[in-house]
Amino acid sequence: MSVHSPRGRAAFTLVELLVVIAIIGVLVALLLPAVQQAREAARRMQCTNQLKQLGLAMHNYHDVNKVLPPGYGGTDLRENPRREWSWAPRLLPYLERSATYNQIDFSKASYDRPSGWNVDMMDDPNVICNYKVIRSEYAEFHCPSNPEDLAPTQQYDFGSSWEISQSDYAANIGDHRNRTGIGHPASSNPSVTTGAGNSIVQPRGVIGCLDWSAKFRDVTDGLTNTYLVGECVGKWSTFQNWGAMSFATTAWPINYRNREFQAGTLKATDWDYAITFRSFHPGGAEFLLCDGSVRFLPETADGATYRAGASRAGQETYPLP
């Protein structure tokens, strides 16, 4: 009589294998949103820290110059053309970029460059010019949640052969009355009823476009109640870049029509929408306040409350959202 040893199971059945695969799929589906949320939380924290660094730089600049850095314009508004410098390049010494700052000649236009310019000159250390500085990319001005890059792009008021690197942070120029009639006039001057404030020497915000900026003592609404800088998407606006100008207003809600800009159905030249504060953070955007603190404001914030934070001396009584 022969004796047979028991044999073990050789493999899973098809049903068991399908059950295991299904369980793994469910676990991945449950874990993926949590991983994505954790990554976005880390990106948002980095964005917050970058804005805090900009806040320190702004305060250090103010301590030295007794005024905030101005934007878009030369020292003489009668210049033609104006020199078109944003507030951002003026902060370079306070962001540990003194070597780059020392290459700038603010007495010349931001787009000044040698004749016969070509892109290869960007890598030539013997070529020093303003245009080379504003065409370079600066990671500290790029929100990590923004999938768009900082690659140089043609900007408003510049010829087709001039391209400027992008910025995801815009100065608070104030409020303006949008095309539906909602909002305040861009200036306290009663004769100014239209426009975004970029053609006004002293708009309602804290940094203008005609070589003007406020002193902290001018912010009578309170430094803790007034925006200094907020997020933007530079690639979606020809009025928001690193070197020449970057401003935004609160005339439209935060993240207004983001999907249409992302889809390309709204253009970067549509100024009324393009100069809105916006971000890729779900549900809102980060703002640097004049006191140096950073707050995340929801896109669902009440309109009047949100707009109130853009004026430096509007005497509004609304608390920030």
SEBA-782804 format. One record per atom (N, C-alpha, C): residue in three letters; z, x, y. Coordinates in steps of 0.001 Angstrom, whole numbers, plus 524288, in hexadecimal, padded with zeros to 5 digits. Example, Ala and Ser with C-alpha at 12.3 -4.5 7.8 and 13.67 -1.06 7.14 Angstrom:
<sites>
ALA81E78833867E9C6
ALA81E788300C7EE6C
ALA81E78833907F31C
SER81BA8832327F736
SER81BE4835667FBDC
SER81EBE832648001E
</sites>
This chain:
<sites>
MET800008035E7FB68
MET800008000080000
MET8000080382804C9
SER7FC3E802758084C
SER7FBC8805B280D07
SER7FF18803758116C
VAL800E88071D814AB
VAL804298059381922
VAL8011A8068B81E2B
HIS8008C8029082179
HIS7FDC08031C8267D
HIS801BB8037D82AEB
SER801168076582E22
SER80497807EC832B4
SER802E880418836F2
PRO806B3801F5839B9
PRO805517FE4783DEE
PRO80245800F984243
ARG7FE837FE5884493
ARG7FB6A8009B848DD
ARG7FCEA7FE0284E10
GLY7FD498013F8523F
GLY7FE6C7FF178576F
GLY7F9937FC99859D4
ARG7FA7D7F9C785E26
ARG7F6207F741860E8
ARG7F2C97FB668639A
ALA7EDD97FB0C8630A
ALA7EA587FF158651C
ALA7E9887FE9486AF8
ALA7E9857F9DA86D48
ALA7E8367F935872D8
ALA7E9CC7F3CF874B1
PHE7E96F7F31C879F3
PHE7EA677EDF887C2B
PHE7E5FC7EA4687AAF
THR7E7517E56587A55
THR7E33B7E17C879B7
THR7E0AE7E0A287F03
LEU7DC367DE4287F0B
LEU7D9667DD3B883EA
LEU7DC9A7D9D38879F
VAL7DF407D5FB88573
VAL7E2677D275888B3
VAL7E6D17D57888B58
GLU7E96C7D8DB8884C
GLU7EDBA7DBF288A89
GLU7EBC67DF8388EDE
LEU7E7377E1E588DFF
LEU7E4FF7E55F891EA
LEU7E3BD7E271896F2
LEU7E19C7DDD789673
LEU7E0617DAB089B10
LEU7E54E7D91489DF9
VAL7E9737D7EB89B0B
VAL7EE6A7D67889D88
VAL7F0947DB0D8A0AC
VAL7F0667DFBA89E6D
VAL7F24D7E4618A130
VAL7EF2D7E55D8A627
ILE7E9FB7E4EC8A5BE
ILE7E6A67E5B88AA53
ILE7E7E87E1B28AE8C
ALA7E8C07DCE08ACED
ALA7EA037D8C38B0B0
ALA7EF2C7D9DD8B371
ILE7F3057DBB08B069
ILE7F8217DCED8B2BB
ILE7F79E7E1618B6AE
ILE7F4A47E55F8B545
ILE7F3CC7E9C48B8E5
ILE7F11A7E7E58BDE0
GLY7ED377E4768BD37
GLY7EA817E25C8C1CD
GLY7EE1D7DF618C55F
VAL7F1A07DC448C327
VAL7F5607D9518C650
VAL7F90C7DD008C938
LEU7FADF7E10F8C690
LEU7FE687E4D28C90A
LEU7FBC17E7A48CD8F
VAL7F6CF7E9358CCB6
VAL7F3E67EBD18D0EC
VAL7F3337E8238D58B
ALA7F1E07E33A8D468
ALA7F1237DF6A8D89D
ALA7F62C7DE878DBAE
LEU7FAA17DED88D8F6
LEU7FFA67DE258DBA0
LEU8011F7E2F48DECE
LEU7FFC87E7878DCC8
LEU801697EC608DF5B
LEU7FDD77EDF78E3D9
LEU7F8D17ECB08E385
LEU7F5197EE7E8E774
LEU7F67B7ECBE8ECFC
PRO7F7BA7E7B28EDE8
PRO7F93D7E6258F33A
PRO7FE117E91B8F525
ALA801C17EA0F8F1A2
ALA806797ECE58F337
ALA805207F2788F4CD
VAL801877F4F28F1DE
VAL7FFD77FA3D8F337
VAL7FD0B7FA418F871
GLN7F99E7F66B8F944
GLN7F6BE7F6148FE35
GLN7FA717F52C902CA
GLN7FE527F1D590202
GLN802257F0E19062E
GLN805497F5C29076A
ALA806A87F8AC90366
ALA809917FD8490445
ALA806508017290743
ARG80146801CB905E8
ARG7FDD680560908B3
ARG7FD25803C790E5C
GLU7FC7A7FEA790F4C
GLU7FBE87FCD1914B0
GLU800ED7FDAD917C7
ALA805617FCF891546
ALA80A5F7FDF4917F4
ALA80AC4803B391997
ALA808FC807379163B
ALA8091780CCA91787
ALA8054B80DFC91BF2
ARG800AB80B9291BCD
ARG7FCD980C7291FFE
ARG7FEDC80A549252B
ARG80151805C1924F6
ARG8035E80380929D0
ARG807C6806D192C06
MET80AFC80909928A3
MET80F2780C7992A77
MET80CE38115692D17
GLN808B18136B92ADA
GLN8062D817F492D40
GLN803EC8168E9328F
CYS80187811E5932ED
CYS7FF7A8100E937EB
CYS803E080F8C93BED
THR8084580D6393A4F
THR80CCE80CDD93DC1
THR80E978123293FB5
ASN80EDB815F993C31
ASN8108D81B3293DB6
ASN80CB881DB894181
GLN807AB81CCA940BE
GLN803D081EF29445A
GLN8047881C9F949CA
LEU805718178C94A09
LEU806518151494F23
LEU80B5581713951A8
LYS80F548181694E86
LYS8142081A48950BA
LYS8131D81FAA9530D
GLN80FCB822BF95075
GLN80E6A827DD9528D
GLN80B648274E957AE
LEU807F78236B957E3
LEU805388226B95CCF
LEU80909820BA9610A
GLY80CFD81DB595F8A
GLY810F481C179634D
GLY813EE820BA96581
LEU815728246396220
LEU8181182922963F5
LEU8148982C319679B
ALA80F8482CA396629
ALA80BCF82F7B96971
ALA80B3182CD396EC1
MET80AF78279B96EC4
MET80A8B824AE973AD
MET80F44825AC97726
HIS813DA82590974E9
HIS8189D8266097803
HIS818F182BFC97A00
ASN8176282FB9976C4
ASN8175C8352797893
ASN81369835EA97CF8
TYR80EDF8337397C78
TYR80AF5833BB9809F
TYR80D2F83163985A6
HIS80FCF82CE39851E
HIS8120C82A51989BA
HIS8165382DAA98C30
ASP819728304398900
ASP81D93833A298B13
ASP81B508380698E68
VAL816DC83A1598CBD
VAL8147183E7298F87
VAL8115A83C9899448
ASN80E6B83851993A3
ASN80AC58369D997B7
ASN80CB9831F299AE7
LYS8112882FBC99955
LYS8138C82B4899C15
LYS8100E8266F99C20
VAL80C748262599864
VAL808F8821B4997DC
VAL806A4821F39925D
LEU804FE81D7D9904D
LEU8026981D6998B38
LEU7FCE881FB698BA8
PRO7FA9E8218198756
PRO7F55C823BA987AA
PRO7F15B81F8B98915
PRO7EE108208A98CEB
PRO7EA1A81CAD98E70
PRO7E57C81CB798AB8
GLY7E21D818E098B67
GLY7DD8F8189398805
GLY7D886817D498B02
TYR7D444819DC988D3
TYR7CEE5818D898A83
TYR7CE028196299055
GLY7CD5281E1699215
GLY7CC1881EE49978C
GLY7CD9E824519994A
GLY7CB6F8260799D82
GLY7CCD582B1299FB2
GLY7D12982A799A3A4
THR7D25B82EA09A661
THR7D67782E5B9AA51
THR7D48E82B9B9AF3D
ASP7CF7682B0A9AFCA
ASP7CD2E8287A9B455
ASP7C9A9824179B263
LEU7CB0C81F409B387
LEU7C81381AD59B182
LEU7C2AE81A739B3F0
ARG7C18E81DA29B812
ARG7BC5E81D819BA77
ARG7B887820F49B784
GLU7BA65823B49B395
GLU7B6F18270E9B086
GLU7B2A1823D59ADF8
ASN7AE21826059ADA3
ASN7A9D68236F9AAED
ASN7A6A9827919A809
PRO7A6FD827EB9A2D3
PRO7AA2D8247399F95
PRO7AFDA8263C99F55
ARG7B35C8229599E03
ARG7B8C98240F99D40
ARG7B9448277B99872
ARG7BD8D82A3A9980B
ARG7BE0282E13993DA
ARG7BF7A82BAB98E9B
GLU7C157826E698E9E
GLU7C209823DA989D5
GLU7C5628269C985BA
TRP7CA6582718986F8
TRP7CE308295598350
TRP7D21A82527981BA
SER7D2F38249F97CB2
SER7D6EC8210B97AB7
SER7DC618235F97B83
TRP7E0508202F97A71
TRP7E5BE821F997AB8
TRP7E70C8259A9762E
ALA7E44C82509971BE
ALA7E5B3827F096D04
ALA7E53682DE296D94
PRO7E0EA8300296FB1
PRO7E092835B79702C
PRO7E4E68381D9737F
ARG7E7018351B9771D
ARG7EB178372897A8E
ARG7F042837EF977A7
LEU7F0B58358697307
LEU7F58B8360296FFA
LEU7F57E83AA896C41
LEU7F11F83D4F96BBA
LEU7F0A084173967D1
LEU7F4F58459396813
PRO7F68D8476896CB7
PRO7FABF84B5F96CCE
PRO7FFE58495F96A9C
TYR800AA8444196AAE
TYR8058B841ED968DD
TYR805258403396324
LEU800A284155960C3
LEU7FFC78403095B39
LEU7FEB38453095832
GLU800888499695A5B
GLU7FFEC84EBB957F0
GLU7FA308502D95739
ARG7F70984EC695B21
ARG7F17A8502D95B0A
ARG7EFFC852E496025
SER7F3358567A961D2
SER7F2368592D966BD
SER7ED2F85C619669C
ALA7EBF485EA29621C
ALA7E737861D0961B9
ALA7E25E85E87962DD
THR7E24E859C1960CF
THR7DDE685643961E5
THR7DDED8549496796
TYR7E27E8535396998
TYR7E2F1851A096F09
TYR7E0F7855CF972C7
ASN7E1FB85AB69718D
ASN7E06585EFF97503
ASN7DA8385FC397534
GLN7D7A885D3F971AC
GLN7D1F885D95971CD
GLN7CF8E8599397582
ILE7D2C9855F99777D
ILE7D0D0851B597AC5
ILE7D09C853599807B
ASP7CC6F851E198313
ASP7CBFA8527B988BB
ASP7CBAD84D0298B0C
PHE7D01F84B0698CDB
PHE7D050845AE98ED3
PHE7CD5D84500993FA
SER7CBC48494899661
SER7C8AB848D099B2B
SER7C3038475A999FA
LYS7C19684794994EC
LYS7BC538461F99344
LYS7BC9B8412398FFD
ALA7B81B83ECA98F12
ALA7B7E083A0098BFD
ALA7B98D83B0898661
SER7BBA583702983EB
SER7BD538378E97E77
SER7B8B1838CA97AEC
TYR7B4108372497C75
TYR7AF67837F397945
TYR7AC6183CE197AD3
ASP7AEBA8403897E0D
ASP7AC158450597FB3
ASP7AB208489F97B04
ARG7A66B84A9A97A9F
ARG7A50384E0497645
ARG7A0758518D977E2
PRO79F97855C1974FF
PRO79B4C8595597667
PRO795FB856B8975B0
SER79232858869789C
SER78CD9856A1977CD
SER78AF98586B97274
GLY787B28554F97021
GLY785D58569A96AEB
GLY789D28559C966AF
TRP78D7485212967C2
TRP7919B850F496403
TRP78F6884F2195ECA
ASN791DC850ED95A97
ASN790D684EC49556D
ASN795F384EBD95260
VAL7963084B8A94E4F
VAL79B1184ABB94B69
VAL79D1684FCA94901
ASP799B88536A947D0
ASP79B6C858619457D
ASP79F2485B5894911
MET79EE785A4494E21
MET7A25985CF3951D7
MET7A81385B7B95107
MET7A91E8572494E49
MET7AE7D8559494D44
MET7B15E859C194A25
ASP7AE9385CA1946E1
ASP7B0FC860A194397
ASP7B08F86615945F2
ASP7AE768667894AAC
ASP7ADD686B9094D38
ASP7B28986CA4950C0
PRO7B5F78705594F68
PRO7BA9E871579529B
PRO7B95C873719580B
ASN7B4A88753B958D0
ASN7B32B8774A95DEC
ASN7B19687305961BE
VAL7B0D186E4A95FB5
VAL7AF6E869DF9630D
VAL7B461866DE96464
ILE7B5CB866DF96958
ILE7BA698640996B33
ILE7B89E8603F96F68
CYS7B95F85B4A96E72
CYS7B7CE8575697249
CYS7BAEF8525F97159
ASN7BAFB84EFA9754E
ASN7BDEE84A18974E5
ASN7BBE68469897086
TYR7B6CB846519700F
TYR7B485842CB96C31
TYR7B62F84440966AB
LYS7B6CD8493F965BC
LYS7B87F84AFE96094
LYS7BDF7848EE95F61
VAL7C13B848959634E
VAL7C692846A396295
VAL7C68D840CE9616C
ILE7C38C83DC59645C
ILE7C3BE838149639C
ILE7C0938365E95EDF
ARG7BD5F839DA95CBF
ARG7BA728388F95802
ARG7BD8E839E395315
SER7C1A483D0A953AA
SER7C4DF83E8994F32
SER7C858839F794D8A
GLU7CA04839FF948A4
GLU7CD3B835CB9468C
GLU7D30483752946B6
TYR7D66283371947D5
TYR7DBFC8345A94854
TYR7DEE28307D944D0
ALA7E0EC832869407A
ALA7E33C82F2C93C74
ALA7E7DC82C0F93E84
GLU7EAC682E2B9424E
GLU7EF6082B699443F
GLU7EDFD8268B9476B
PHE7E8EB825D19487C
PHE7E72A8212194B39
PHE7E45481D639478A
HIS7E4F381E3794278
HIS7E25281AFB93E8C
HIS7E6648184F93B29
CYS7E65D8131A93B16
CYS7E9FC81033937C6
CYS7E864810EB93210
PRO7EBFC8127292EA6
PRO7EA988134F92924
PRO7E8F280E6092641
SER7EA19809CC92867
SER7E861804EE925E3
SER7E2BE8039392736
ASN7E0818064E92AE7
ASN7DB2D8053A92C98
ASN7D74D808129290C
PRO7D41F8053292617
PRO7D05D807C9922A3
PRO7CBC680A2D92593
GLU7CB0B8089492A90
GLU7C6E780AE492DB4
GLU7C86A8108692F05
ASP7C48D813F692F74
ASP7C5C78196A930AE
ASP7C5C881A4693695
LEU7C70081F1593819
LEU7C72E8207C93D9F
LEU7C219822FE93F6D
ALA7BE12822B293C3C
ALA7B92A8255C93D6E
ALA7B735823D7942DA
PRO7B51C8278C945B9
PRO7B3328267694B05
PRO7AF3B8220594B1E
THR7AFA281EC294F17
THR7AC5181A2C94FA0
THR7AA95819A795546
GLN7A5F28179995618
GLN7A40F816B995B65
GLN7A78C812C095E21
GLN7A896813AE96320
GLN7AC428106C965FF
GLN7A9C980DFF96AD0
TYR7AC7480A1796CDB
TYR7AABE8076F9719E
TYR7AA2C80B4C9761B
ASP7A60D80AA997930
ASP7A53E80DB897DF0
ASP7A39F8135A97CD5
PHE7A2A2814B6977E6
PHE7A0DE819E89767F
PHE79B588198297448
GLY7985981DA3974EC
GLY7931D81DB2972C8
GLY7932B81DEE96CD9
SER78EB381CF996A79
SER78E5581CC1964D0
SER78F60822049623B
SER78EFA8264796524
SER78FCC82B70962C4
SER7957482D4496335
TRP798D982A0896571
TRP79E6282B55965D6
TRP7A184827DE96222
GLU7A49782A4195ED9
GLU7A7EF8275E95B46
GLU7AD7F8296795BBB
ILE7B15A825E195B61
ILE7B6D68274595C32
ILE7B9F7825AC95765
SER7BDD0828CD955EE
SER7C118827669517D
SER7C465822A0952CA
GLN7C6458200994EBE
GLN7C8D581AFA94F64
GLN7CEC181B6894FBD
SER7D1178174C951CB
SER7D6C4816E19520D
SER7D84F8116E9504F
ASP7DCA48110E94D80
ASP7DEAC80BFA94BD7
ASP7E34480A3D94F37
TYR7E3E480CBE953B8
TYR7E81B80B5495748
TYR7E5E680AA895CC8
ALA7E74C8065295F32
ALA7E542805019645E
ALA7E9B8804139682D
ALA7E8E7805A996D08
ALA7ECD4804DA9711B
ALA7ECE57FF23972C9
ASN7F1687FD5297463
ASN7F2067F8019764D
ASN7F0267F7B497BF0
ILE7EB997F54897CBD
ILE7E9907F48E98207
ILE7EB857EF6C98457
GLY7EDB67EC1398100
GLY7EFD87E726982E6
GLY7ED8C7E27C98016
ASP7ED037DE47982F3
ASP7EADB7D96E980F7
ASP7E5CE7D868983EB
HIS7E28E7D4FA981F5
HIS7DE2F7D31D98519
HIS7DCE37CD9398366
ARG7DA527CACE986BE
ARG7D8EF7C56598584
ARG7D4207C58398206
ASN7D4C77C3E797D1C
ASN7D0647C44297972
ASN7CC5F7BFFA97A84
ARG7C8297BFF797773
ARG7C3C07BC84978A2
ARG7C4FD7B6C5977EA
THR7C97D7B57E97595
THR7CB1A7B00E97532
THR7CE887AE69979C6
GLY7CFF37B22C97D1A
GLY7D34A7B0FD9818E
GLY7D9047B1F798094
ILE7DA737B37C97BD0
ILE7DFE77B48897A8F
ILE7E15D7B9FA97C72
GLY7E61A7BA8F97E6A
GLY7E7F87BFA49802B
GLY7E8817BFE79860A
HIS7EA6B7C462987DF
HIS7EB307C54398D72
HIS7E6947C84998FAF
PRO7E59E7C7DA994BA
PRO7E1DC7CB6A99727
PRO7E3A17D1089964A
ALA7DFE27D495995FA
ALA7E11B7D9FB994A3
ALA7E43F7DCC8998DD
SER7E4637DA9499D8E
SER7E7247DD149A1DF
SER7EA797D9169A4BB
SER7EE7D7DB029A759
SER7F1A97D78F9AAA8
SER7EED57D6329AFB4
ASN7EA7A7D8E79B0B4
ASN7E74A7D7B49B549
ASN7E4A47D26B9B470
PRO7E5AC7CE809B7B8
PRO7E38B7C93E9B6CC
PRO7DD997C9049B6FE
SER7DB1D7CCF79B959
SER7D5677CCE49B9AE
SER7D2DE7CE9F9B495
VAL7D5FC7D0D19B0FB
VAL7D3F37D29D9ABF6
VAL7D5337CE849A7D5
THR7D1467CBC29A607
THR7D22B7C78B9A246
THR7CF587C85F99D1B
THR7CBEF7CC3C99CC9
THR7C9037CD31997F9
THR7C93C7D2F899693
GLY7C7647D435991F1
GLY7C7457D9A799034
GLY7CC1F7DB1D98D34
ALA7CBE47DFA298AA2
ALA7D0307E15A98746
ALA7D41B7E4C498A11
GLY7D2E87E66298ED7
GLY7D6717E9D0991AF
GLY7D4A57EF6F991D4
ASN7D0777F0B998F01
ASN7CEA37F61E98EFC
ASN7CBF37F7AE99408
SER7CA8D7F3DE99754
SER7C8307F51699C67
SER7CC147F46D9A0DC
ILE7D11C7F3E299F82
ILE7D5457F3389A35C
ILE7D8A47F81A9A35F
VAL7D9FB7FA0A9A7EB
VAL7DD177FECF9A82E
VAL7E26B7FDF79A5B5
GLN7E5037F9A69A702
GLN7EA3B7F8979A4E2
GLN7EA457F3599A20E
PRO7E8F97F35199D09
PRO7E94A7EE7A999F9
PRO7EEF07ED11998CC
ARG7EFD27E8FF995BF
ARG7F5167E712994AF
ARG7F8127EA64990C6
GLY7F54A7EDAF98DCE
GLY7F7D07F0DD989CE
GLY7FA157F5EB98BE4
VAL7FA1C7F9FF988A1
VAL7FCAC7FEE598A26
VAL7F8F38038098A9F
ILE7F4488033098844
ILE7F0678075A988C5
ILE7EB27804D8989DC
GLY7E8E58061698E5B
GLY7E3ED803CB98FDD
GLY7DF528072698E5F
CYS7DACB805B599062
CYS7D5F58087D98F2B
CYS7D3B480B62993D6
LEU7D61D80AE69985D
LEU7D40780D7399D03
LEU7D7EE8117899F16
ASP7D96D8150799B8E
ASP7DCD18195F99CF4
ASP7E2138178F99F21
TRP7E40F8134499CFE
TRP7E9308115499E94
TRP7EC8E81078999C6
SER7F1998117399A79
SER7F571810269966B
SER7FAA180F259991E
ALA7FE0180C529967B
ALA8030780AD2998BF
ALA8071980F1B99814
LYS80B0480ED799B55
LYS80FD6811C899A7E
LYS8139E80E209979D
PHE8173C81050994D0
PHE81AE780CFD991F3
PHE81DFD80980995A5
ARG81EE680B5799A57
ARG821D28081B99E0E
ARG81EAE8034F99FCB
ASP819758037999EEC
ASP816327FEFE9A04D
ASP816947FA9D99C42
VAL818B87FBD3997AF
VAL818EE7F7FE9936C
VAL81DEC7F4C799419
THR81DCD7F13F997BE
THR8227B7EE4299917
THR823AF7E9FC99517
ASP81FFA7E8BA991B7
ASP8211A7E50798D7E
ASP824877E77A9894B
GLY825367EC9B98987
GLY8287E7EF52985C0
GLY8254C7F282981EC
LEU826E77F75D98109
LEU8240A7FAC697D75
LEU8242A7F8B9977E2
THR828497F5EA9767C
THR828B37F3D597128
THR8257F7EEDC97075
ASN823627ECC2974B3
ASN8207B7E7D897474
ASN81AAF7E8799759F
THR818E37ED4197633
THR813847EE2C977FB
THR810AD7F1E59744B
TYR80BF27F068972C5
TYR808D57F3B996F54
TYR806CE7F87F97258
LEU806AC7FCD996FA1
LEU8045080198971CC
LEU7FF21802B596F0F
VAL7FF42802AE969E2
VAL7FA97803A0966B2
VAL7FAD07FFF096206
GLY7F65C7FE1896064
GLY7F6157FAD895BB7
GLY7F1917FC8B9584A
GLU7F1597FA54953AC
GLU7ED307FBCE9500D
GLU7E7F77F93995175
CYS7E3CC7FBFB95022
CYS7DE867F9EA950B0
CYS7DB427FC1B94C32
VAL7D66A7FA7594BDD
VAL7D2C27FCB594817
VAL7CE417FEE794B46
GLY7CE7B803FB94C38
GLY7CABD8066794FBF
GLY7C5128057B94E49
LYS7C3EB8056394933
LYS7BE83804AA9477D
LYS7BC647FF45948F7
TRP7BFD27FB9894A08
TRP7BE227F64994B48
TRP7BDC57F55795121
SER7BE7F7F95695445
SER7BE597F898959F1
SER7BC207FD6D95C99
THR7B81A7FCB095FB9
THR7B5F68011D962A8
THR7B9698028096750
PHE7BD987FF9996810
PHE7C1258009D96C6F
PHE7C6308034096A97
GLN7C664804A3965A1
GLN7CB1A8070B9636A
GLN7C97E80BE696058
ASN7CA8A8106A96295
ASN7C95F8155D95FFC
ASN7CD8C8194D9617E
TRP7CD1681DF995FA5
TRP7D146821C59609E
TRP7D0D58245F965F7
GLY7CC37826219676B
GLY7CBCB8299796BE8
GLY7CADA827239712E
ALA7C7D9822DB97164
ALA7C631820C297672
ALA7C95D81C089782C
MET7CA5A8185C974A9
MET7CD8C813CE97607
MET7CF5D8111297119
SER7D3F180EC89716B
SER7D5ED80B8A96D28
SER7DA02807DA96F64
PHE7D864802FF97031
PHE7DBF07FF1A97264
PHE7DB457F9F796F7F
ALA7DF2D7F6A196FD5
ALA7DEF07F17C96D61
ALA7E23C7EDB197086
THR7E1497E8AA96FB2
THR7E4427E49D9725E
THR7E6507E09D96E67
THR7E9A37DD3597040
THR7EBF87D93196CDF
THR7E96A7D3D896DA0
ALA7E4A77D3C696FC9
ALA7E2147CEC7970F0
ALA7E0FC7CB9196C0C
TRP7E01F7CE38967A1
TRP7DF577CB8A962AD
TRP7E3C77CCFE95EFE
PRO7E4DE7C9D995B05
PRO7E91A7CB209575B
PRO7E8117D0389546C
ILE7EC207D28395257
ILE7EBAB7D74094F2B
ILE7E8197D63394A7D
ASN7E4B17D9F094960
ASN7E1117D9AB944E8
ASN7DD147D54C9456B
TYR7DC1D7D38894A24
TYR7D88F7CF2694AEB
TYR7D3067D09194933
ARG7D0D47CD8C945B1
ARG7CB7D7CE03943B2
ARG7CA897D33C940F7
ASN7CE8B7D55493E79
ASN7CDEE7DA3893B8C
ASN7C9A97D9DA93765
ARG7C98E7D58693492
ARG7C5D57D50693049
ARG7C0397D54093238
GLU7BF407D303936D7
GLU7B9ED7D306938E5
GLU7B84C7D87A93AAE
PHE7BC017DB6E93CE5
PHE7BAC07E0DF93E46
PHE7B9B47E40B93956
GLN7BCE47E3289354E
GLN7BC487E61293078
GLN7B7147E4BD92DD0
ALA7B5717DFDB92E4E
ALA7B0827DE2992BF4
ALA7ABC97DFA992F3F
GLY7ACB57E13793424
GLY7A8667E2BB9378A
GLY7A5F57DE4A93A89
THR7A8437D99793A3D
THR7A61C7D52993D29
THR7A7E97D51B942CF
LEU7ABEF7D81094411
LEU7AD727D90A94981
LEU7AC697DEBD94AAD
LYS7AA897DFE094F56
LYS7A8F67E522950BA
LYS7AD197E7EA95406
ALA7AD027ED11953B7
ALA7B0CE7F03E95693
ALA7B0077EFF395C79
THR7AB9B7EDE295E28
THR7AA917ED63963C6
THR7AC4C7E822965F8
ASP7AE277E499962AB
ASP7AFFC7DF7B96479
ASP7B5757E025966B6
TRP7B5B17E1B696B9E
TRP7BA857E3C096DE8
TRP7BF0A7DFE996DBB
ASP7BE137DADE96E76
ASP7C2647D72396ECE
ASP7C5A07D718969CC
TYR7C3067D7BC96558
TYR7C5C17D7F596055
TYR7C7147DD8C95EC4
ALA7C3A57E13396034
ALA7C4207E68D95E38
ALA7C8D67E97C96068
ILE7CAF27E7C1964CD
ILE7CF657EA9496720
ILE7D4A07E82296598
THR7D49F7E54D96148
THR7D96E7E2DD95F52
THR7DCA17E6CA95C2C
PHE7E1C87E66695C76
PHE7E52A7E96A958FF
PHE7E4787E75B95374
ARG7E3BD7EAE994FAD
ARG7E2C67E93D94A4B
ARG7E3ED7EDC69469E
SER7E4547EC949419D
SER7E5567F0A693DB9
SER7E3877EEC19385E
PHE7E4197F22493474
PHE7E3167F0C092F07
PHE7E8237EF8A92C1E
HIS7EC8D7EF8392ED3
HIS7F1747EE0892C51
HIS7F16E7E81F92B6A
PRO7F2DD7E65B926E2
PRO7F3037E0B2925F0
PRO7F6F27DE049298C
GLY7F5167DA2192C6D
GLY7F8AB7D6D692F60
GLY7FA0B7D878934DC
GLY7F80C7DCE7936D2
GLY7F96E7DE6B93C1B
GLY7F7CB7E3F293D74
ALA7FA6E7E63B94148
ALA7F9237EB839430D
ALA7FDFC7EE1294552
GLU7FDF67F33C94571
GLU8024B7F6479479A
GLU801797F72C94D76
PHE805CE7F6E295062
PHE8059C7F7CB95607
PHE809D37FBBB9578F
LEU808527FF6595AE5
LEU80C05802FE95D56
LEU80DBA8009596279
LEU812CF7FFEA9632E
LEU814DD7FDBF9680D
LEU816058022396BE7
CYS816BD800A5970BF
CYS8178680494974DA
CYS81C99807A49742D
ASP820518058D9713F
ASP825318086A97064
ASP824BC80C5696BEA
GLY8200F80C999696C
GLY81F378104C9652A
GLY8200680E0895FC4
SER821DA8093B95F71
SER82297806C595A50
SER81D68804739586A
VAL81D20803619535D
VAL818668012E950FB
VAL819D57FC1B94E48
ARG816A77F81494F22
ARG817A17F30494CB0
ARG812A87F0F594A36
PHE813487EE60945CD
PHE80EEC7EBB79433E
PHE80ED97E62194539
LEU80A937E499947CE
LEU80A287DF4F949E6
LEU806927DC1194665
PRO808337D758944FE
PRO8050C7D41B94176
PRO800607D1B894441
GLU7FC217D10094168
GLU7F7767CEA3943B0
GLU7F83D7C8D9944C5
THR7FC787C6A0942BD
THR7FDA87C11C943A6
THR8013D7C04594853
ALA8023F7C46894B4C
ALA805DA7C40094FC1
ALA803ED7BFF8953AE
ASP807907BD4A95623
ASP806397B99895A48
ASP803177BC5B95E8A
GLY7FEDD7B9F19604E
GLY7FB547BC7296401
GLY7FDEA7BE0F96918
ALA800D97BA7E96B82
ALA803587BBB597082
ALA807537C01796FE6
THR80A307C00296B94
THR80E107C41796A92
THR80B6E7C95F969C6
TYR807477C964966B4
TYR804697CE3B965A8
TYR8020A7D07296AA7
ARG7FFA87CD2596DE0
ARG7FD277CEF9972AF
ARG8011D7D11097698
ALA805D47CEF29767D
ALA809C87D09897A4D
ALA80B157D665979E1
GLY80ABE7D89497524
GLY80C0C7DE1397471
GLY8081C7E1CF976C1
ALA8039C7DFCE97882
ALA7FF857E33497A9F
ALA8001C7E43498074
SER803367E10D9831E
SER803D17E1CF988C5
SER808A37E51A989E2
ARG8082B7E8A498D85
ARG80C977EC0B98ED5
ARG8104F7E97F992B3
ALA80E5A7E5C4995B3
ALA8119E7E368999BF
ALA810357DDAC99A77
GLY80F687DAE699623
GLY80DD97D57699671
GLY812577D1AF996F2
GLN8172B7D3B499651
GLN81BEA7D090996C6
GLN81C187CC2C992BE
GLU819797CCF898E3E
GLU819DF7C91198A1B
GLU81F477C96498793
THR820F67C4FB9858E
THR826247C4B998324
THR825CE7C46597D3C
TYR821217C4E897B02
TYR820877C47B97552
TYR822827C985972B0
PRO8256D7C90A96E7A
PRO826A47CDAD96B47
PRO821D97CF3D9681E
LEU821547D429966C8
LEU81CE77D5D99639F
LEU81D0F7D32A95E53
PRO818747D23795BFB
PRO8186F7CFA6956DE
PRO81B127D2FE952B1
</sites>
